[in-house]
């Protein structure tokens, strides 16, 4: 049954159901931010929504149901202490082999500071079974009603890149949380943040339904319809006697801007959006994926905003055995390219790169192991357990065999060069991976950390194991997403306690998997859908996109760079020895050098999520706003032939600079930035920004460090400045964080060796804003090896 809702100018919660009774209960947020209120019928069905303290209630309908199940009787509602409401409903499965199975759904609506919390408990009865747990809501049909989520593309047929930050008209679509294996980076129907945002631009009203990343999320789909209905479908949860499936969501009201729901989610669950090791921002920049390249021109690479190499580690003997248990740094082994190597050689390459001002991420993989694997297991070759590692089949089958992920036929799932897929939930394999982590830290201490490859396998299920929550293929299973979370609880402290960082290749683009992750190196970032989806995982973390030698890149390099600037993304730089990615080329190198200074300004970026944070007046030119240490940067892109763009920027009401900023425009290919003037008005700061190639990076500084170029040959003089009233600048040269007791800046800081300079502004002894930091690298000639 479909409902036609007439004369309602905002969104509604609705499902196909009988008309409930008269509204009897009310739940409203406590008043932080925009007030959201809900009304519920006597049987607990959502029937009304109010957005704003003085706003009237508008009719809505909504509830959570079990797919394929029939409600038994009517819901029972009761008032909770603190102003909440609880509803209990019973359901019976109607068809299929499990027909007649029963479950109880309990929904609780409770007031929070900025939202109404919507919690679910699903209690199974009898033997185990599973059906999708579905939460439905609907917006009324309206010409101005729009939808947004953290998607690969707002268009159903999305092919080429388009801006993912614009809401779109309602369509009949299906979205997959994290994507489908081998498809997520090619299809627009992937979403990375579990939220649905509905906006009414004419009223400047919006509302988001935000799911909790702290939940056990197994499979999750989202469906939308042309009529404005949204359904979240949670799959593969086990329903049985004595077990409870718990889920939580929040209904939050905000302006008609996609930022509202994202701001709430990142504020409510900061652990998923913040890097556990804040020092990762020193690695923010363009990357490479190279094993044995030469750095012949460090200055040129620095102009490209190049910063870190994910080492294409063909120096391992086979996948997974990244640092063999050799007795000394000089003991050698035969690597994957059938060449002799050792820990000493690996360290030498890492040290050489560090000496040129760049860092290394060691290759790591937790979902694949081995090489040229044989199945069934061949006869063991090693005489002792200590010798098993010399042969990949020996170690796989006789040390880690229980961790091999079986396919549907019970056999291993084979991958690159004959390695097999692994389940990191198996203790013996977890113990091995933790040992490898400690070996990296102890034997290659100069490495900045690791980059973990191939998260796509985490979408699989191990039907020969039982995690206690999953039900897949009508049997118990272990979700590899659960295995990952369990592993990272052990792996994260090993690296982070040692000051190391963890990058990942986010081929399962799900925010709930990223709690222990510091940054991203996306192997499929050249695909528009992957770039769009994954940059929204990286709101406050560095993100590097893969860059293949693409026809699209050569056809329109300006557009390619500008979509990365718009989303706060770095690229893979053309470094010698890059593996299946871009290599040096005079024409391409020039574009990297042209755009490198613009990319450099994104170091330390955090997405600014104020409502209507930035706009370009009277133009289709794109703009985004990022907060960076010392102020803000605004990439102004896709301006076409326009000579300039009028950009309006909103800053927080407690802005320490009170609208007084030093404004600059950096243009692709320009040798010097252009000084600008900013006009402050009630709407924010308005700046007329000249464009070159349809692009500029607008920089708004209240505190700064110069020069921006981070290399020198003899000596360097570092200058600090601020426009903050009564602001004083303090700095450190030993890597520590500046405090009110640190040296006071009064004249340029003279450097004669590679030094990390950190500085901050203080007012009345209190630090204002974030710490500025830049490593100034003394280059003394010679070549550095990657």
N, C-alpha and C positions, 0 to 999 in steps of 0.2 A: 504494500500500500504506500503510495507517495502522497506527501502533503504539499499543497500549494499555499505558500504563506504570502499574504497580500499586505502591502502598505507598511512594511517594516524596513527601515533604511539601514539596518546593520545586520550582523550575523546571528544565526540561531543554532541552538543545539537540537538535533532531531534525528530520529530513526523511524523506520516504518513500524508503527505500533498503534494500538488503539489509543484514542484520546484519553489522557489521564484525568483524574478528578481535579477539583479546584485546588489551586496552590495553597499550601498550608504551612510550609516551612521556609525560613529565610536564612541564608548564610552569606556573610560579606567579609571582605578583607578588612584588616584592622586600620587601614588608612595610610600606610606608607606608599607613596606614589599614587597613581590613579586607582580609585576604588573600583573593585569589581564585586558585584553582588549576584547571588543566585537565588531563585525561588524554586521550590520543589513541591510536587503534589503530595496528597495524603499518602500515596503508595510509594513515594520516594523518587518519582521521575522528575528530571529537571524540566522546568516549564518556563523560566524567565531569566533574563540577564539584565544587569544594570552596569553601565560603564561611566563612572563618575559619581561624585558625592551627591550632586543635585539631579542627576539624570533619572528619567522614568524607566521602569522596568519594561522590557520588550519581550513578547512571547518567544519562547524557545522550547524545544523538546530534546531530550537526550538521555542515554543510559549505556551501560556495558552489558553485553550479552555473550552467550557461548554459541558459536556457529553450529548450525544444524540441530540445535536443541530447542525444545518447547518449554516456555515458562510454566511452572505449576503454581496456580493460584496467583495472588497479587503480592506485590512487594510489601514488606513490613518496615515501616520507618519509625525512628525514635530520636528524640533530642539527646545530644551529648553534652556533657559539661564543657563550658567554654564557648558555646554557641554553635557547635557542629551538629550534623544530622547523619544518622546511620541507616542504611537500607539493606535489607536481606531478601534475596530471591532464591528460589529453587528452580533448577533446570533438569530436564530429562532428554537424553539423546534419542532422536526419532528413528534413524535408519542406520544401515550398515551392520557389520559384525558385532559392534559394541552397543547396538540398540538397547535402550532401557537403562544405560548407565546414568547415574545422577551426580549432580554437583550443586553446591551452594555458593552463590556470589554475594559477598558483603561489600557494599560501597560506603565510604565515609567521606563526607564533605566537611572540612574544618577551616576556620578562618586563620589566615597567616598575615604577616605584615603587608605584603604586596600582592597576595594572591588568595584564591580559594584552593586549598589542597584537596585533591580527589584521589583517594586511596582505594585499592581493591584487594580483597582476599578471596581466593577461589579455593574451596575445600572440596576435594573429591570424596566419593563414597564407593566403597567396595574395591574391586580389582583395578589395576592401573589402566588408564586410557588417556587420550589427548584429543582436544579440538581447539581451534583458534579461539582466543579470548579477544573479543572485539569491542572496542569503544567507538561509538558513532557520534558525530555531531555535524550540523548543517548550517550553512549561511543562507539567507534568503536570496532569491533571484533578484539581482540588482545590477544595473548597468555599471555602477561604480564599485561593486564588490570584487575584490581581487584576492588571490591566494599566493602564498610564498612558503617555501621550505628551503633547506640547505641542499639544493639539488644540483645535478650535473648540468641541467639546462632547463630554462622555464618553458621551452617549446616542446611539444610532444614529439616532433619530428627532428629535434635538434641535431645538427650535423656540424657545421662550422661553429667557431666560438661566438658566443653572445654573452652579454653581461648577465651574470646570475643573480645580481642584487636587485633586480626589478621584479616586483610582483607581476603575475600574469592572470589572464582570464581563466575561469574555471574550465577544466577539460575532464573527459573520462580518461583517467590515467591510473597506472599502478606503479608504485615506487618500491624499491628494495633497499632496506637499511644496510649500508655497507657494500651493496652491489652483489651481483651474482658472479660466481667464479668465472674468470676469463671474459667477463662481459661488462664489469662495472665501469671500466674506463672508456667503453665504446657506446654505452647507452645513456640517454639523458635521465632515465628513471632510476637513478641512484640518489639516496640522501644520506648525509653523514651526521646530522644532528637530529635527534628524534623530537621534532616539534612541527606544528602546523600553525601558520600565521594567517589571519584573515584581516584585511584592511578595507575601510571605507574612506577613500581619499576625500570625497566631498565633505565628510563630517570631521576629518582628521581623527578618526577613531579606529582602533585596532584591538585585536585580542589574539592571544596565542595559547595553545594547549601544548604544554612542555612536559615531556616524559622524563623520568628520572634516569640518568645514566648509572646510578647506584644500584638499580634493579638488576636481577638476573635476566638479561635479554638474550634469548636464543635466536629464533627467527622472528623478524619483524617486517611487516609490509604496511604500506599506506596506500589507500585507494581514494581517489577524488572523482566527483561526477560533475557534469555540466550544471546540474541543479544546485551545486554548492555543498554537497555532502562529503565529509571526510571520515574515513574509517581507519583506525589503527588496529592491526590484526597481529596478535602475539602468538607465535607458533611453537610447537614441540615441547610445551610444558607438560610435565607428568601430573595427572590428576589421580589421586588414590587416597584411600582411607589413611588418616593420620598425617597427611602432608598438606601444606598450605602454600599456594602460589601468591606472592605479594607483589604488587605493582603500585607505583605512585605517579601522579601527574599534578600539574598546577595550571589553573586558569588565571591568566594575568591580563590586565587591561593596559593599553599604551596608545601612543599616537599611531597614525596611519603610516607606519614605517616598519620595514622588515627588522630593523635593529632592536625593536622592543622585546621580542621574544628571545633573541640571542643575548641581549643584555641581561635579561632575567636568568637565563640558563647559566651563563658564564659567572654571574654573581652568586647564584645559588649553589653552584658546583665548581668552585674555583680550582679544585685539585685536578680536574680533567683539562683545564685550559692553561694552567701555569706550568712552566718547566720546573721539575724537581731540582735541577741544577741551574740556577739563574746565570751561571757563568757561560752557558751555552751561547749567549748573545755575542760573545767574543768570536764565535765561529760563524756568525750570521754573514752570509754573502753567497756569491756564486760558488758552485762546486765542480768537482770532476770525478770521474770513475776510471782511474788509471792505475796500472800496476808498476810499470818500469819506464816512466817518462823522464825527460830532462826539463828542468826549469832554467831556460837560458836567459829569460828576460823577466825577472821578478817585477820590475816596475810596470811593465806592460800588463802583466796579469793583475797587479793591484789596481791599475786603471780600469780593468774589466770588472772590478768589485769581487775578484776571486779570493776565496778564503780557505776552503777545506777540500781535501781529497778523500773520497770514500775509496779505500784501497781495494782494487779489483784483485783479490788475493788468490791468484793462481799459485801462490807459494805454499798453499796447504797440500798435503799429500792426497787428500780426498775431502769432499764436502763434509763439514762438521768437525774434522780433526784439524782445527785451525792452528793450534800451537801444540805439536806432539810432545809427549812426556820425555824429551831428551834430557840428558844429564847436565849439559852445559850449553852456553850460547854458541859454542863453536862446533858442536856435534851436528852433522848435516843429515838431510834426508832428500829424497827425490820428490820434487813438487809436482803439481798437476800438469805442468808443461814439460815434465820429464827432465828438469834441470835440477842441479844440486843447489840447495839453499840451507839456511840456518837461521836461528834467532838473531845471531849477530848481524847477518846481512839485512834482515828485516828491520832491526833497530837502526842500522846505519842509514837506511832509506828514510825512515821516519825522522831521525835526527837532522839529516840533511835538509829535508823539507821545512822542519821547524826553524832551522837556522836562516831560512830565506823568508820567514814570516808567515808561513802557512802551516796548517794542522792536518792531521791524519785521523780518519775514522777506520778502525780495523773492521774487516768484513766479519759478519756473524750471521748465523742462520739457525733457527730453532725448529723448523718444520721439514727440513730435508737432511739426509745423511747418506754418505757413501759415494761410490762410483763403480760403474760397470758391475752392478749388483747381480748376483746369481740367485735364482730361486727354483726349487727348494735350496736350502742352505747347503753349500758344498762342505766336504770334510774339513775339519779344523786343521790349520797348518801349524799354528803356534804351539810350542811345547809347554809354555807357561802363560799365565794370564797377563803378565807384564809385557809379553811379546805380541799380544793380540793386535795392537795398534798398527803393526807393520803391514797388515793386509786388511783392506776395507771390509771384505766379506767376513773375515774372522771377527773383527771388532763389532760389526753390525749384528751378526747372527748370534755370537757367543758372549757378547757383553751387553748389547742393547736390544736384543731380539724382541722383548716384550713391548717395545715402544714403536714397532713398525705399525703404521696405520693400514689396516686391511681394507681392500676395496670390496665392492659388492660380491665379487667371486671369492673372497677370502684371501686373495693374493695381494702382495704389496702393490702400491700405486707408484709407478715409475715416473721420474721427472728427468731433469737436465743431466745429460751425460751418465745416465744409468743410476742416479741416486734415487732414493725412495722417500716417500712422505712419512713423517714421524709425528707421534702424539706426545707433546711435551708434558702431558699430565702424568706420564709414567715416572715413578720416583727414580728409577735407575737412570733414566735419561735426564731428568732434572738435576740429579747429583752430578752427572757428567757435564752438563752445561754450566753449572755453578763452578765446577772445577776449571773449566775452560775460561770462565770469566776471571777467576783469580789468577790463572796463569797469564792472561793478557796483562793484567795490572802489574804483576810481579816481573814478568820477563820483557815486556815492552812498555815501560812506564812513560815514555815520551808520547805515546799515542793519546789523543784527546778522549777516546772512547770507542764506541762501536756503532755500526749501522746494521740493523737487523733486516734481512731480506725476506721476501716471499710470505707476507701475511695472508695472502689469498687462501692458503690451505686451511686457515682457521675457520673457514665457513663449513668445513667437513664435520662429520660425526663418527665416532668410533663405536660401532655397535657390538663390540666385544668387551666393552668396559661400561661402567655405570657411575655417573657423577652424582646420582641421587636426585636430579632435577629434570633430566632430559628424557623424552620419549620419542624415538625416531624409527620409522619403519615398523611401527607397532611392537616395539621392544625397547628395553632400557638401552641407554647409550651415554657416551661422554661427549659433550660438545667441545670441540677444540678451542672455542672461545673461552670456555671455563678452564681448560688446560693452560691457556695463555695467561689468564689472570692469576692462576695459582703459581705458575712459573715466575711471573714478574714480581710477585711478592717476595720471592727469594733472590732474583737476579738484580732487581733495582737497587737494594741497599749495598750490594757488593760494589757496583760501579759508582753510585752516588756518594757513598761514604768515602770513596777514594778520590772524589773530585772529578770523576769522569762523566761523560754524557752518553745518552742513548738516543740515536736517531733510528727511525724505522722507515721502511718502504711500505706506505700505507695502502696495500692492495686489499685490505678489508677496512674500508673507510668508515669506521664507527667510533664515535667519541668515547663510548664506554670502554674501549680497549686501550685508550691513550693516557691513562692516569700516570703511568710510570715513564712516559715518553717525554724527552726534552725537545725534539725537533724532528723534521720530516725530510726525507730525500725520496721523492716520488718518481719511480722508474717510468711511470706512464704520464708524467706531467705534460708531455707534448700533446696528449689527447685533450681537447677542450673540456670534456666532461670530467676527467680526472682532476685537471687543474682547478676547475670550479668547485668540485666537491671537497677536495682535500685542503684547499686554502682556508675553508671555513672550519676545519679542524684546528688550524694553526693561527687562531686569533691572536694569541700572545706568544707564539713560538716561531722560530725560524722555519722556513719552508723553501726547499730547493726543488725545482722541476727539472725533469729529464729533458734534454733537447737532442733529438735525433737530427741527422742531416736530412731535413725535410724540404720537400718542394714548396710547401707552404711558407717555410721560413725564408727561402731564397726569393720567393715571389713577392713578399711584402714584409721585410724584416721590421719596419717601423711598427706595423700592426702587431707583430708577434711580441716585440718587446713591450709595447704599451699595454697589452692585456695582462702581462706579468706585473707591471708597475701598478695597474689598477687594483690588483688583488694582493699586493704586498709580497710578491713571490720573486725569489731569485731563480736564475737559470743555471744550467750546466754550461761551463765555459769551455771554449775550444782549447783543450790542453793536449799536448802530445801524449800518445799512448792510451787515450780514452777508448774504453771498450764499448762497442755498439752504441756510441753516442758521438756528438759533434767533434770534429777534428779541426786543427788550425787551417785557416784559409784566409788569404789577404782581405777579400771582400767581407767575409763574416767577422773577422777579427776587428775590422774598422767599426762595425756596428756595435760590437761589445765594448770597444773603447769609447764610442760615442755615448752609449747609455750607462756605462759603468758608474760615472759620478752620480747619476740619478738613483741608481740602485743602491749605492753606498748610503744614501740618506735613510734607507729603510732599516738599517741595523738598529735593533732594539725596538722595532715597531710593535705597537699594540693597537688593534682596531678601536677607533673611537665610536662608541655605541650610544651616543646621545641621540635623542630623536631629531630627525632632519639635520644631521650633523653638518652636511655640506651640500651645496647645490651650485649649479652653473645657471645663471640667469639667461633666459631667452635663447637657449642653445641645446643641441643634442650632445654636446661635448660631455664626456664622462668625468667624474671626479670622485675621489674617495678620500677619507680622512683617517690618518694614523697618528696616534700620540707617540712621540719618541723622546728620549732623554733631552731635556732642554726646550721642548716645545712640540710642534706638530709638523707633519709633512702632508702635502696634498698632491698626489699625482693627477694632473690634468691631461686627459688623453683623448684620442680619437676626435680631435678638433677639425680634421679635414683641412680645408684651405683657409680657415679662419685665422686672422692675424692676432686675435686676443680673445680671452674669455673672462667674463665677470664672475668671480667666485665668491660665494658667501659662506663663511665658516662660523659655526656655533662652538663656543667653548663652555665649560661648566660655570655655573654661577659663582663657585668659589675659586675661579681662575686666579692663581697667584700673581699673574702678570697684569690682571685687570684690563685685558685687551691691548696692552702695550707690548708689541712684538717687533722684532727686526725682521723684515720681509725680504726674501730673495726668490728669484726664479732661476733654476738650473735647466739649461736646454741641451738636447742631444747634440753632441759635436761642438759645443761652445767651450772656449778656453776659460771664460770667467763667468760667474753668475751675474744676473742683472738685479740691481737694487730696486725695490718696489716700495710703494707706500700703501698702508692699510687704513681704510676708513672704518671707524667703529660706529655702529648704529644699533638700535634695539634688536635688530635681527641677527647681529653678530658682526664679524669683521668682513668688509667687502674689499676685495683686491682685484684690480684689473691686471690680468696676467698675460703678457705677450707669449705667443706660441711659435714654436719652430717645428716643422713637420707635424703640426697639429698637437704638440705636446710641450709640457713643462712640468718640472717638479717645484711646486710652491713650498718654500721653507719658511716657517714662522718660529722664530727663536726668542726665548726670554733669557736663555743662558747658553753659552757656546764655548767650543774649544777649536782652535785653529793652529796649524793648517789642517785641511781635510785630507790632504795627501799624507799617507802614513809611512812613507819611506824617506830616508835621507842617506847621504854618503859620508859626510864629515861630522857636522853637528846640526842640531835642530833647535829652534826656539819656539816653544809652545805658548800660545797666548790664550787667556781665558777672559770672558766678558759676560755681563748680565745687564738687563734693563730693570731688574727688580729693585723697587725702592728700598733703600737701606740694606740691600743685599751684599753679603760678603762671600767670597769664593775661597774654598779650601780644597786642598788636593793631597794626593799621596803618589809616591813613585815605587812603592814596594808591593803593590797589588792589593793592599788592604782597602777597606771602604772608608771614604772620608768621614770624619766626625767634626764636631764643633771644636775639637782640640787639635785637629790636623793643621799643617802649615797654612798660613794665610797667604793668598796670592797677592803680590804687589808688583811684580815685573815678570817678563817672559821667562819661562822655565827652560834652562839650557840642558840639552841632552847630548851625550857623546857616545851612547851605546843603546842598543835595543831596550826600550822601557815601556811598561804599561803605565800610562798616566790616567788617573781617575780623579774626577773633580765633581764638586756639587756646590750649589748656592745655599746659603744659610741666612735666615732672618731671626734675630733675637735668639740665636743659639739653636734654632730648629731648622732641619734640612727642608728645603723647598724642592719638591719634584724628585726625579730619579737621578742616579749617578751617571755622569758622562764618563765614558771610558774609550780610550783609543790606544792601541799598541803602535808605537813608532819604531819602525824596524830599520836598523842600520845595515845597509847593503855594502859588502866589501868585495864585490866581484866574484868570479867563479860561477860554476854551475851547481845547482842543487838537484839532487835526484829525488823523484817521487818514489 
